[in-house]
Amino acid sequence: MMSGYMGYMVIAGLMSLIGMAVSGRLKAKFARYSQIPTGSGLSGRDVAETMLQNYGITDVQVVESRGFLSDHYNPIKKTVALSPDVYHGRSVAAAAVAAHECGHAVQHATDYVMLRLRSGIVPLVKVSSTAQQWLLILTFGGFGAGASGSSTLLLITLITFAVTALFSFITLPVEFDASRRALVWLDQTGVARGAEYDGAKDALKWAAMTYVAAALSALVMVLYLLSRYLATRD
């Protein structure tokens, strides 16, 4: 099974390189649009608080998080956490990211079905992700008890990767929808229009591409493990 492990490592390495390339492109776009101020002059915090207020969401707080591009919405704590550059920034990038995270808060408030589905499988994903590294060692380290044992371990490993892949693909419509909501709001309120709107759309497109890359990577891994599993059944 060592050749199988090497195959896995090669694929994982290639997918990591693609992910890094997309992430690098996103950072470059963020840096570019961080230099373009919005005509409204609103900070990311202002944008987030205004958008939440416009949607009648009063139980979500806007807080500052640590780290670069660490922005996220926490449905449990009911917080929109914005990285320092976004929280204090008065740029197209800051407005786009802040509105996107509030898009998730709107999804939560309106019980968006895909967000509810993604949240529902989070516990299973955590278990699967934790088990994967050990299963890979057992599967490709030759610890299976004969062909049947290897086949069983491969099947279990395949299932855990299928769970994380499913999560990645469910995440796609959640992220795309949050960006759609953000862009509609930015345009309708005049916070970002014209060239500013185009910049916000471009920035959010590349943010979405990081999730697309992750989903495709997860799918490739599942297909690879499936091929290895089917080979043990011949």
N, C-alpha and C positions, 0 to 999 in steps of 0.2 A: 504493500500500500504506500510505500515511500514515494513512488512515482506519482501517485494520486495527490500526495501532500505537496509535492513540488509543483504539480499542475495548479493546485489551489493557490499556492504562493505567487506563481507567475500571474495568474488572473487577478489576484488581490492587488498585486503590485501595479498592474496596468490600470486597473480601476481607480486606484489611489492617485496615480499620475493624472488621470482625466479629471478626477475630483479636485486635485490641487490646481489644475489649469483653470477650471471653471471658477474656483474660489479666488484665484489670483485676478481673473477678469472682473469679478464682482468688486473686489477691493479697489481695483483701478477705477471702475465706474463710480464707486462711492467717493473716492478721493476727488474725481473730476467734478461731480455734482455737488460736493461739499464746498466747492469754491464759487458756486453760483447762488447768490442770495435770492430769496423769494421776494416778490413785490410786496407781499403782506407784512413782511418783517417779523412774522411769528416764529418763536422758537419751537423745537420739537415738542417740548412740554405743552406749549400753548396750543399747538395743533391737536395734540392728543386730547387735552382737556376740552377743547372746543368741539371736537368731533363726538366725544362721549356725551357731552351736554346736548348736542344737536339730536342725538339718537335717544335722548331721555335716559341714559345710563348713569345712575347716580351712586351705584354701589361699587364702582371700580376706581381705584386710585392710580395715579400716574407717579411712578417712583424712578429714581436714578439707579441704574445697575452698574456693575464694574465690568471692565473689559471692552475690547473693540468689537463692535457689531454683536453685542451680547443681548440685543433687544428681543423681548419675548412677552407673551401674554400668559399669565398664570391663572387658570380658571379656578383653582382651589383657593388661592389667596386673594383673588379678584384684583390683580394688579397688572398694569401695563408697565413693564420695566424697560426703560430706555437707556442705552449706553451713553456715556458722557457727551460724545460728539453729537448724538442725536438729541439728547435731553436739552442741551444748551445751544445747539446749532440752530442757525436761522437760514438754512440753505435748502435747496431743492431736495438734496439727499435726506436731510433731517426730516423734512415734511413728509416725504414719501414713506420712509421707514416708520415714522410715528403713526401715520394714517393706516399703514398696513397692519401694525400690531393692534390698533383699535378696531380694524376690520375683524380680527379674531374675537374681540370683546363683543362686537355686534353679532357675530355668529353665535356666540354663547347665549346672548340675551334673546335671540330669536330661535334658539334650539335648532340650529343648522344641523341637518341629519348626518352629514359626513363628519363634522366635528364630534358629534355625539358617538358615532361609530368608532372614530379613532381613539377617543378617550376610553371607550369601553374595552378596547383590546390592549391598552397600555400595560396592565399587570402581566398579561400573557407574553407580551413583547419583552418585558424586563427579564422574565424567567428564561425565555428563549435566548436572549442575548448573552446572559450570564452562562448558560449551559454550553453555548457554541464552542468556546475555546477548548473546553475539556473534551467535548465530543469529537472535535477535530483531532486532538491528540490521541484519543482512544481509537478513532476510526482509521487514521492514517499511520498510527504508530505500531500497527500490527498486534494490537491487544485483543482483537476479536477472536473468539473461539472458533477458528475454522471459517469456511466460506459463509456458512449460515450466520455465524456471529458477526462477521464483517458486514454482511448484507443488512442485518438488523440495526447495527450501529449506523450504517450509512442512511438507512431509512429514517431513523430518529434525528440524525443530523440534518437530513433534507427537510424534515418537517419544521425544525426550529428555524432554518433559514427561510423556509416558505412563509412562516409567520412574520418574520421581520420584513420580508419582501412585500407581503400584503400590507403591512403598516406603511411602508414607503409609498406604495401606490395609492393608498387611501389618503395619505398626506398631500398628494398632488392637487386634487380638487379643493382641499381645504386652503392651501396656500394661494392657488390661483383665484379662488373666490375672495379671499381677504384682500388681495391686490386689486381685484375688480371693484370691490366696495370702496377701497381707499381712493382709487383714481376717479370714480364717479363723484365721491364727496369732494375731493380736491378741485375738480372742475366746476361742480355746481356751486360751491361756496366762493369760488374765485381765489382760493388760496394758491392754486397753481394752474395757470392757463397758458396757452400758446407754447412757447419754447420751454417754459418751466414745466408744463404738463408733460411735454414730450420727454424731458429729462427724467422726470419722476417715473414715467412709464418704462423708460429704458433701464433705470436703476432697479426697478421691481422685477423687470423681465430677467435680469441676470441673477437676482436673488432667487427667483423661481428655478432658474437653471441648475442651481446647486441641489435642489430637491429632485429635479429630473435626473441628474447624474447619479444621485444616491439610489434612486429607484431602479435605474438601468443596471447599476452595479449589483444591486441585490438580485435582480432577475438573472443576470449572467451567472451569478453564484449558484442560484437554484438550478438553472439548466445544466451547469457543470456537474453538480452533485447528483442530479437526476440521471445524467448519462452514466456516471460511475455506478449508481445503484442498479440501473438496468443492465449494465455489463456484468454485475455479479449474479444476475438472474438467468443469464444465458447458459 
